Amino acid sequence: MNLKLIIAVAAFAAIPALALAQGAGAPKAAKPTKADAQKIVQTIKGEKAKLDAYCAISKLGDQAAEAEQKKDQKKMDDLQKQADALGQKIGPDYVKFTASMETLDPDSKDGKEIIAILEGLDKMCPK
């Protein structure tokens, strides 16, 4: 998965979490750290069901990119609901982490390192 797609998938999965946080008057999500990314990767790698959910979110991200190009809002909404349900299966730490990815500059040193950590998970997903 390429850099832009990783950010898009993270943002795609984070939308419900962000909406929930904004509705509750919660502070803006903190920037993700390499330690956060490593923790998420270990959590997901350690349980097949969580890895399956992560891989499914990745596929939904691909579909969402296509729907966005076609300006198909209904499809985007349907995919978002599916991604939200899958994110919940992975757990609250994942939801919080994906929300924090919105603040990540993918061109920064930390951004590149975090993305490299996450790419390890992508390699575990079937093509």
Order of alpha helices (4+ residues) and beta strands (2+ residues): alpha-alpha-alpha-alpha-alpha-alpha
